[in-house]
Amino acid sequence: MKKFSIALCLVLFLAFLAGGVSADVVEDFEDGVANDWEIVMGDWQIVQDVQADGTWGNVLKQTAHDQPQGGIGNAMVRYDCGYEWTDYTVEADVKMNSGSDFWMAWRSGVTGQNYAQWFSGGTLRSAWSGGGAWGAFGYSKWYWQYNKWYHLKVEIDGPIQKFYVDDTLMFTQNQYKYAYQGTVNFRTLRSFMTIDNIVVTGVDGCVTILDANVDIDPDTLNLNAGGVFTAYVTLPEEYSVEEIDTTTVECEGAPAVKTSIEDNVLIAKFFREDLIGVEVGDAVTLTVTGQLDEETFFEGSSVIRVISKGGKK
C-alpha cells in the first residue's frame, strides 16, 4: 500500500474551527501533503481546484482506480490511524467527478468491516460491510450532480449514527452489530471523486498499528500437548523490537510467559493451555499483538495447523 507521508499516525494538529470547536484531525491539503492518508486502491493526488467555498486551493483528487478481476475499478483512501476510535464526528467536502458510486465509511477496520453512506446513481444507502458481506439499513432517493461540492457529516455515539448531507439529516441508524470501532475512508466504484476539508472531532487520540511479521513454531500445534509454543516477531525496519513492552504481548488471549531478543527479533513463548477460542484445522490463523507505547501497537499473524489429542482434528 502506498502512503502520502512517512509519518505514521500522529495526530495531525489541534485547530480551532469557526465557533471555537476543537478538532482532533483537520486536513485541508493546503500544505501539499496528505498527512497519514494511505492509498489502499487506485491513485490520489493533491491538485489545485476550486474549493467548496469558491476559492482556489489544494484538494485531494482521485486520478486512477484499480482494475481487479472482472474489470470493476476501485479506489480508496484511508486515514492510517484511528483503528481504536469508537465515538466521533467526521465531516468532509466531496464531489463526484464522473461515474455513479462512492461512499464515505466510518468505524472502518483493517479487515474491511465498516458502516458507510453509499451514493449509487439516484440512491443513497445507509450500509454496512463485514465478514465478506454487505447490506443496507435503508434507502433514500437522492440525485448527485457532477462537479458540485457537497458537505457530508456523520455523528457516531455508541449505536446511534446520524448522517447528514449539506446539514440535512438523511439517516439515523441504531446499530452496533457489524463494527464497534475504526477509522475513516473514502471509496469509489467505477467512479472518480475529489475530497477536501476533512475534520474529525471527539476522538480520544490516534494510535499506530504496525504490521508485524510473525512466525509460529511448531507448524503443527497440538492443543492437548503440554509445554509452550514460540512466536518470532519482527517489526517494520524503522522500529526496534526492544521498544516493545513485553508485558503486553499476547497470542489469541494467551500472555507471553517468556521473551527474549535476538537479531532484532522478539522471541515470545506462550502456554498452549492459555489460548482462548482457538479451533482445530489445517489452516488456522493465530495473531500476536502487543504495544510499544501509548500510541503505538503491533499486530501480526501466522497460519499453522492445529490439532487435538492424538493428532486428530
N, C-alpha and C positions, 0 to 999 in steps of 0.2 A: 504494500500500500504506500502511496506517495503522501508526503507531508509538505505543508507550506513553510514550516519553520522547524528548526532543530529543537526549539524549546518544547518540552513535553509537559503539557497540562499544568502550568502555573495559572493562578487566577490572573486574568488579563490586566485589569486595573479596576479600582473603585472610582466611580464617577458619579456626579450629581446631575440628574436629568432635570428638565423643566419641572418646577414644582418641588424640587428638593428631594426626590426619591433616590435612595442609594441603590446602585446597581452592582451586582456581583460580576457579571460579564457584559461588556459592551464591545461590539465590533462593527465599525463603520468603514473599515478598509482604507481609511484616508492616509495611513502611514505606509501604504503599499505592501503590507504584509498581512496575510490571513492567519493571525496568531492561533496556533493549536487547532486549526481546522484541517482535518485529514480527508484526502481524496480517497474514497472507497471504490468508486467506479467512475468511469468517464474521465473528463478533464475539465478543470475550472481555472479561470484566470481572473486576476484583478485588472479591470479596464476602466477607462473613463466613459461616463454615460450621464444622461440627465437623471438626477435622483428624484425621489418621491416628492421632495419639497420644491422641485423645479430648478434647482441649482445644478451646476456641473461638478462632478466629483467621481471618486472611486467607488466601484461596485464589484461584487463577485459574480462573474458571468460564466455559465456553463458553455464550453466551446466544443465539446465532443462527448459521445457516450460509447460505452462498450457494446459490442455485438456478440452476446453469448449464443450458444446453440439455439437455433430457431429464429435468429435474426431480430430479436426484440431488444432494442437499445435501452440500456440502463445507465444512469449516472447518479451518484450520491456523494454528498459531502457531509461529514460528521464532526462534531466537536469532540476532540480527542481527550475527553475529560468528563467528569460528571457521572461516572457509572454508579456512584453511590448516591446520587441525587434522588430524592423522593418527592417532596413537595416544592414547587417553584412556579414561577410565571415566565413564559418565554413569548417574545413578540419579534416580528421582523417585517420588513417591507419586501414584497416579492412581486415579480411579474413573469408571465409566460411569454416567451419569445416565439415559440411555434410548438405544434403538437397538441396533445389532448390530456395528458395525465401527469400530475405531480402531487407530492404530498409533503407536509411538514409533520415530523414524528417526534414524540417525546417519550420519556421513560424507555429509551432505546438501549438495549443491551448488546454486548458483543456477539451473542448468539442469534440475534435477529428479532427478539420479541420487542414489541412496542405498541403504542397507541398512535393513531395518526388521523389527520383530516385529509382525505384523498379527493382531489378535484379531478374529475374524469368527464370530459365533454360537458354536458349540461347538468351534471350531477355532482353534488358534494356528499361524500360518505364519511360518517363517523366510524372509523375502522380500527381493527386490532390485528396483530400478527404475532404468531408464536407457535413453536413446535412444528414448523414446516407448513402451517396452515394460516389462513386469514379469514376474516369475516367482517361484517358491518353491523353496528348497533342501530343505525338509522340512515335515511337518505333525505336529501332535500334538492329540489330543482334550483340550479344556480349556474348562470351562464358567464363564462370567463371571456374577458376582452383581451386580445393580444396587445402586448407592449403597454399595458396600463398597470401602474403600481397599485397594489392592494396591501393593506396593513393587516397581518394575521396575528392573533394573540390567543394563547391558551393559559388558563389558570388551573393549577393542579393542587388539590388539597385533599389528601387521603384518596378515597374512591371517587370523589367528586371532581369532574373535569369539565371546564367550560371553555368553549371555543368561539372566537369572535372573528368576523371579517369586517374591517372598517368600523370597529366599535359596535357592530350589531351582533348580538348573541345568536349563534346559529344552532348550537347543540349544547345540551348538558347531559353528561352520562355519569352514572353511578356504577363504577366497575373497578374491581381490584384483582380480577382473576388472572389476567394474562401478563401483566408487567407491574412490578412493585417499585422499581427504581430504574434509573438510567438517564442517558444524556439526550442530546437533541440532534436530529439530522434532517436534511432536505434531500428529496429524491425525485427523479423523473423517470418516466417510461415512454419511450418513443417521442420524447419532447425535449425542449430546451427552455431553461429558466434563468433569471437573474435575481440575486439576493442582496439586500443592504440593511443596515441599521438593526442588527440582531442584538437584543437585550435580554438577559436572563437575570431575574431578581428572586430573592427569597431563599437562595441556596446557602447551605452551611459552609461551603468551601469547595475545593476542587482536589481530586485525587488522581494520581497517575497509576495506571495498572500496567506493569511491564509484562511483556510476552516472554516468559522464561522457557528455556529448553529443559525438558525433564526426561530422564531415562530411568526406568524402574527395573530393579533386579531382585528376584528372578523374573524371567519372562513368563513363567507359569507360576501362579500364586495359589497355594493350597490353603483355603481359609481355615481348615481344621488342623493344620500343622502348627506346631509351636514356633517360637522364636520371632525374629524380626525380618522385615524386608527393607530394601535400601532404595532411596531416590537420589539421583545425581542431578543437581540443579545448576544451570548456568544462566546468567543474565545477559542482556544486551551489552555490547563491548564497552559502552561508556559508563557502566556500573560495575562495582565490585561486590562479590558475594559477602565480603567482610562487612558490608553495610547492613546486611540482613539481621534483624532482631530474631534470633533463633528461637526465642520463646513463643513466637507467633506462627511458626512453621507447622502446617497440618497437611495431611493427606486423607481426604474423604472422612473428616471428623477425627482422625487419629493424630494426636500431637506427636511431634518428633521427640523421641526419648534420648537421642544422642546425635550430635552433629560434629562435623569436622570440616576443614577446608584443605583442598589440595589443588594447586594449579588453577586457582580462581574458580573452582567447582565446589559447591556446597554438597557435602555428603550427609544425608539425613536418614536416620533409621527410625522405623515405626514398628510397634507391635501389631501383628495381624488381627488380634482379637479386639483392637481398638477401632477398627474400621467400622463405619456406620453405613448401612444400606447398600453395600456392595453385593451385586448379584454375580452368579457364575455365568460363564460364557467364553467363547473363543476370542472375542474382541471386546474387551471391557476397558472403558476409559477411566483411568484414575488421575485425579487432578491434585496437584500440590500447590498450596498457597502460602503466602507469608507477607511480611511487612518490613520495609526499610525504615520508614519514619512515619509521621502522622499523615503525610500526603502521598506517600509512595508505597505501592503494593506490587506484588508479583503473582503471576498465575501461569501454570504450565501443566500439560497433560501428557500421558503416555498410555498407549494401548497395549494391553497384555492379555494373556489367557488366565482365567480364574476358575478354579475347580474346588470341589468339596472333598470330603473324606473319601479315600480310595481312588482318587483321580477322576471321579465321575462329575458330570455337570449337575 
